[in-house]
Amino acid sequence: MPRPRYIPCASFTSITTPNEVHQADVLYMPYDKVGRITYLFCLNVVDVASRYKASIPIGAYSVKDREGILTSKTIARALEKIYDDPEIPLVWPKLLITDKGPEFRGDCEKLMREHGVKIQKAKSKRTMGIVERYNQTLAKRLFRIQDAHDLLTLHLSERSRSWVQNLPIIVKDINISITNLISMSPAKAIKKKQVKAKPSWPARRSIGYDEAILPSYTEVRYLFEPSDLEGGKKRATDCNWSPEVFIIESYLLKENQPVLYKLYNGPERSFVREELQIVKDAQLPPQWILKH
């Protein structure tokens, strides 16, 4: 069975108070040496309600071990720089949403506890949708400048990797530009007590309290995400749906949000109706085939 064309996503429209919920992620960048420090990463933090963004470059004197630079201690220091900077209107939030990377554990979790901030680990990329979108926008804006710079100043065999110098300029421009979903700029929205946002995807069917609910113990297969597959990428020969059958354990019902279903002994993430395929009188191959 093919993948559904339309899959509704849970939106963040219920979060209306600025500096209450933030999303944070690390963007891998090309090497950029400034003085004695070589920068390799960019920590991005976005306020969910206002869409206000803050970014800080992360580097080291030695870059022999790229992954060794990205530690929880490094991220904790970078977060402190953002939240303690009087020029940045972001303050310590009530909730910080991150991925499950080790850089957001240890010292980072300790720092958050000291400031009364709860950390939520995202179970899928959609939970990090706002900061993931910002990652794409930031990279596109930064390297659009580089492409123009390369055409004017470099030979065909060379390429500029400079991005640290342009980072604050681009971030400021994004923050003062109008964001369609909130109909104002993030710089203006962060100063308000309440910000109402439109959903990023208009609903094409009934959702929330008007949605038909699948009962518990319904047998289903779930739609694979690329991260579920070998190598983290979809190939032409890969299945779209899980060969194994699961039962619905519970569901989460919220106003103006698609119903989210949790599967018994299934993946950690939740699923909307379009990501579940109801199975009637399932006839499965032997377990040894499913396991291999």
Secondary structure, DSSP 4 states (H G I P E B T S, - for coil): -PPPS------STT--STTSEEEEEEEEEEEEEETTEEEEEEEEEEETTT--EEEEEEEES--SSHHHHS-HHHHHHHHHHHHT-TTS-----SEEEE-S-GGGSTHHHHHHHHTTPEEEE-SSGGGGHHHHHHHHHHHHHHHHHHHHHHHHHS-TT------TTTHHHHHHHHHHSPBTTTTB-HHHHTTSS------SS--SS--GGGSPPPPTT-EEEEBPPGGGSGGGS--TTS-SB-SS-EEEEEEE--TTS--EEEETTS-SS-B-GGGEEE-SS--PPPHHHHH-
